[in-house]
Amino acid sequence: TLDEVLALLDGAARDEQAGRIAEAERGYRAALELDGEAPGARDALGRIAAGRQGEAYAGAMSRGLAALADGRNAEARSALQRALELRPGSTEATDALAQVDLREKAGELDAIEA
């Protein structure tokens, strides 16, 4: 019924505001199961998905930059490429990958000179 859908939407919105994202997602999905046109549910699920993707991007960038700072080039490259997959065209990830390339080339030159 409409009352059930509205109650699910209200509860999901409260969960989302409180940071209980998994619970909010379940509530929005339940509302959509009852009413495929549940007001705002699809937008809310899109917002949740975008937030998760943003968090994954930030985590990949953090891991990549930390590995780069520690000289772990392969690990840095892997994490930064993941960040670029999550956010294609990211200048931040592209620039960091260029730093990995430079460090690897510098290491190759050092090896040749040694």
N, C-alpha and C positions, 0 to 999 in steps of 0.2 A: 504494500500500500504506500501511498504518498507519505504518510506519517512515518513509516519505517525508513523510507529512503531519506527523508529529512533528518531523522534521528541519527542515521548512520553518517550522513554528511556532517552534521553538527559535531558528533563525537570524533570523526576523523579530523575535522578542522582543529578541534581542541588538542588532539594528539599531536598534530603537526606543529602547532604553536608551542607545545610543551617539549618539542624535540623528540617525541616518540614516533619516529618516522616509519618504522615497520608496522606499527599499529595503525597509523594514519593510512598507509598504503592499503592495508587489509580493509579498512573501513571504506575507503573510496572504491575499491574493487567490489566489495559487497554491495554498495549502493548501485554500482553499474550493473551488477548481476540482476538486481531487482528492476532497475530502470536504466536501459541503455543510454538514455538521455539525461541522466541525473545531473542537475545543474552544477557546473563547476568541477565535477569529479575528474573528467579527462584533463582539464587544465591543471588540476592539483597533481595528478599522476605525472604529468609532463614536468611540472615544477620539481617534484621529488626526484625524478630521473635526472634532470639537469643538475640538481644539487649533488647527487651521487657522482655524476660524471665530473663535476668540478672538484669534488673531494679526491677522486681518483687521479685527476690531472695534477692537483697540488701535491699529492703523495708521490707520484712518479717524478715530478720535478724536484722535490725535496731529496728523494733517494739519489737521483741523478747528480744533482749539484754536490751532495755530500760525497758521493763516490769520486766525482771529479776533483774535489778539494783534497781527497786522500790519495789521488793518483791511481785509482782503480778504474782505468779507462774503459775496459770491456763492460764492467758493471754500469758505469756512467752511461755509456752508449745505449745499452739495453733499456735502462730506465727512461732516458731522454727520448728514445724512439717510441716508447710506450706513451709518453706524454704527448708526443706529436700525433700519434694515432688517435688519442682522445680529443685533441684540439688541433686539427689540421691547420697548417699555416701559422701556428704560434711562433711569433718572433723570438720569444724567450727560449723556447725549446730549440729552435733552429740555431740561435746564437750559441747556446750551450753545446750543441752538437759540433758546431764549428770549432769551439774551444777544445773539444775532445780530439778532433782531427789535428789541430795544431800541436797538441801535446804528443799525440802518437807520432807525428812527423818529426818533432823535435827529438823524441826518443830514438827514432830510426837514425837520425843524423848523429846523435851521440854514440850510438852503437858503431856506426861506420868510422867515426873519428877515433874510437877507442882502440 
